[in-house]
Amino acid sequence: MGVNAGDLGDALVHSDEVVVEVQAVAGRSPTRIAFDRLRKDKVAWVCTIVILLMVVLAALAPLITKAMGIYWDISDPNAPSQSEVLDFDGYPSTGPPFHAWDPAHPLGIAPETGADNFAYLLYGLRTSLIVAVAATVISTVIGIIIGLIAGFSRGWLDRILSFITDLFLSFPYLLAMLALAPIIAQRFARNESMLGKAQFLSLIVVLVLFGWMGLARLIRGQVLSLREREFIQAAEVIGVPTRRILFKELLPNMVAPIVVAVSLGLPGFVAAEAGLSFLGLGLTGIPSLGKMVSDAVDYYADYPLYLWMPVGTIALLTLSLNLLGDSIRDAFDPRTRR
């Protein structure tokens, strides 16, 4: 069957009118997918804003208290004397619980000591965040290194590191603080400033010593599954140094579990610091949220606000960190579709 020249010309004309739209397919890494999920998570945004606000308040505590003219340390030469802010019974002469709200002391004054509650709360929040962040960073580094070495090595080194990990897991950190607290208190009893520094450092050391094991076991399990992969075996065959395999090949493939472990471990350290300070085993020489709770327990019947301030701050901080950790865990989970 022949084809007319006119039909061929019409076909050519019509072919020019056909528009084919081709959409470019852009690949996304798992990390990019996780951050895209986090950007759409309203709970994660609210928790992030709350945490950043607390961090800013804690970081700017000296500037805020200086601008407002309030003091947490009654020994400061510029601080008002106890007779100026306290009644004869030891309760505040202005503000709650027995007087109207005082804008000069927005959260009231501490009984017996005369310290400003808002100033003490800011410095206590600062101390708790520094302890929690320092313990989280150091324990994360230790857990990653031990987990990488234990998982990649074979034989006696893996068994020794696994035994050390199980040994630390079987020993509660509360017993360590019970043994360490009276020694430090007796050693630095005559020097309040040194006592605060010694308690600060010892608390971080104890939290680190008993906080790295979970991440180490997690990393070890991940390495055991990754070391048999083709790209690791190929790196070993061509003679890539072990240190490069650990930190250039294995570690980048474990960013997701490390981020999740850190986000969930940070609130645990905040709660641990507050609990130890409340029991008198943590910080007693410097401001702390747990120390503020401990001081406020005896005045709860007449001055409940004094107790609810640090309790509410601890609850809000730990809740925000936990919810943010849950959001990060869900975002990095490949089985989650939100």
Secondary structure as the mmCIF struct_conf table of DSSP 4:
data_model
#
loop_
_struct_conf.conf_type_id
_struct_conf.id
_struct_conf.beg_label_comp_id
_struct_conf.beg_label_asym_id
_struct_conf.beg_label_seq_id
_struct_conf.end_label_comp_id
_struct_conf.end_label_asym_id
_struct_conf.end_label_seq_id
HELX_RH_AL_P HELX_RH_AL_P1 ALA A 5 ASP A 16
TURN_TY1_P TURN_TY1_P1 GLU A 17 GLU A 17
HELX_RH_AL_P HELX_RH_AL_P2 PRO A 30 ARG A 39
TURN_TY1_P TURN_TY1_P2 LYS A 40 LYS A 40
HELX_RH_AL_P HELX_RH_AL_P3 LYS A 42 ALA A 59
TURN_TY1_P TURN_TY1_P3 LEU A 60 LEU A 60
HELX_RH_AL_P HELX_RH_AL_P4 ALA A 61 MET A 68
TURN_TY1_P TURN_TY1_P4 GLY A 69 GLY A 69
BEND BEND1 TRP A 72 TRP A 72
TURN_TY1_P TURN_TY1_P5 ILE A 74 SER A 75
BEND BEND2 ASP A 76 ASP A 76
TURN_TY1_P TURN_TY1_P6 PRO A 77 ASN A 78
BEND BEND3 ALA A 79 ALA A 79
HELX_LH_PP_P HELX_LH_PP_P1 PRO A 80 SER A 81
HELX_RH_AL_P HELX_RH_AL_P5 GLN A 82 VAL A 85
STRN STRN1 LEU A 86 LEU A 86
TURN_TY1_P TURN_TY1_P7 PHE A 88 ASP A 89
BEND BEND4 GLY A 90 TYR A 91
STRN STRN2 PRO A 92 PRO A 92
BEND BEND5 SER A 93 GLY A 95
TURN_TY1_P TURN_TY1_P8 PRO A 96 PHE A 98
BEND BEND6 HIS A 99 HIS A 99
TURN_TY1_P TURN_TY1_P9 PRO A 103 ALA A 104
BEND BEND7 HIS A 105 HIS A 105
TURN_TY1_P TURN_TY1_P10 PRO A 106 LEU A 107
STRN STRN3 ILE A 109 ILE A 109
TURN_TY1_P TURN_TY1_P11 PRO A 111 THR A 113
STRN STRN4 ASP A 116 ASP A 116
HELX_RH_AL_P HELX_RH_AL_P6 ASN A 117 PHE A 152
BEND BEND8 GLY A 155 GLY A 155
HELX_RH_AL_P HELX_RH_AL_P7 TRP A 156 LEU A 169
TURN_TY1_P TURN_TY1_P12 SER A 170 SER A 170
BEND BEND9 PHE A 171 PHE A 171
HELX_RH_AL_P HELX_RH_AL_P8 TYR A 173 ARG A 187
TURN_TY1_P TURN_TY1_P13 PHE A 188 ARG A 190
HELX_RH_AL_P HELX_RH_AL_P9 GLU A 192 LEU A 209
TURN_TY1_P TURN_TY1_P14 PHE A 210 GLY A 211
BEND BEND10 TRP A 212 TRP A 212
HELX_RH_AL_P HELX_RH_AL_P10 MET A 213 LEU A 226
TURN_TY1_P TURN_TY1_P15 ARG A 227 GLU A 228
BEND BEND11 ARG A 229 ARG A 229
HELX_RH_AL_P HELX_RH_AL_P11 GLU A 230 VAL A 237
TURN_TY1_P TURN_TY1_P16 ILE A 238 GLY A 239
HELX_RH_AL_P HELX_RH_AL_P12 THR A 242 ARG A 244
HELX_RH_PI_P HELX_RH_PI_P1 ILE A 245 LEU A 250
HELX_RH_3T_P HELX_RH_3T_P1 LEU A 251 MET A 254
HELX_RH_AL_P HELX_RH_AL_P13 VAL A 255 PHE A 278
TURN_TY1_P TURN_TY1_P17 LEU A 279 GLY A 280
BEND BEND12 LEU A 281 GLY A 282
BEND BEND13 THR A 284 ILE A 286
HELX_RH_AL_P HELX_RH_AL_P14 LEU A 289 ALA A 296
HELX_RH_3T_P HELX_RH_3T_P2 VAL A 297 TYR A 299
TURN_TY1_P TURN_TY1_P18 TYR A 300 ASP A 302
HELX_RH_AL_P HELX_RH_AL_P15 PRO A 304 PHE A 332
TURN_TY1_P TURN_TY1_P19 PRO A 334 ARG A 335
#
